[in-house]
Amino acid sequence: MNSVQDEVSVAQEATIKKSNRRSFLLMIVVFVLPVILAKLALDGEWLAKSVTNKGTLLTDELTLDKLGIDNSAFEHQWLILYNLPQNCEENCQHTLESVHNTYVALGKYMPRVTPVALYQTVLSNDQLQHLSQSKWQLVATPSKAQAFITESKVWLVDPLGNVFMSHEIPNETEQLPHFGKQILADMKKILKYSKVG
């Protein structure tokens, strides 16, 4: 009788051990498998990377002070800064217009933003007249700025004078409306969440 009970108890212990082993393995799989899959997904770039900004964030510190521009002249506003090419010809004129339209499209955020055009050569009377009808602030490019800004781009500047993002100007005029929408999306997002300026 005892040997039968011993056999039953040994069989029960073996069943319990198997059950415990299965539970332990299942628990490892449940906790470890998602970590392994996540690592593989990141390394293998299975998922599209989430990018919320349309422009390029600057990695090196750049300020208006470094560029030789007096930030106090803009009453600590957000700036859309367009560094005009040496000669502001047709594409430059269209870019000025596109960026100005972007500025106007800011709507209720307009009072917090100033569009600034940095020019390198004297602008023609035609250009000056066109710009005077818009809200552009014209600033002659300081010599200090030429060391940092080597190509024509649109830069976004916070009210503390930090240049933090740039937007590449498209070569094709047809792409300018999309370009303006990208700047608008970045500016609206920033202005919506920032209480500065």
C-alpha positions, 0 to 999 in steps of 0.5 A: 500500500505504501509503495503505491502511495509512494509511486503516486506521490512521485508521479504527482511530484514529477507532474508538479515539476513539469508544470512549474518548469513550463510556467517558468519557461512561459514566464521567461518567454512572455518577458524576454521575447518582447525585449528581443523583438523590440531590439531587432525592430530598432536595429533592423529599422523595421519601423518608420522613425517618428520625426515631428519637425520638418526642418533640420535641428542644429547640432552646434550652438549658433546664436544671433550674438555669434552672427553679430546680430543684436537680438534686442532689436527684435524685442525678443521675438521668434524670427524666421531668418532668411539669408539671401544669396549674393544676388537676389534673383527670381528664385530668391524673390519667390522664396521671399514671397513664399516665406512671407506667405508662411508668416501671414499664415501664422494667423494669431501667432503673427505678433510673436514672429518677425521675418528677417532678411539678411542681405549681402549686396545692396538691394534694387529699388524694386526689391526694396519697394516689394519688401517694404510692402511686407513685414520683412525686417532688412539687416545687412549680413554682419561680417561675423555671420559669414563664418557661420552661414555659408549658404542661403537657407531659412533659419528659425530663431527663438526669442533668446537669440538661439538659432535652432533649426534650418530649412533647405530652400528648394531649387524648383519654384514649384516646390516653394508652397510645400517648403512654406508649409513645412516652415509653417508646421514647425513654427505653429508647433513651436509657438503653440507649446512655447510661452516665451516670446 
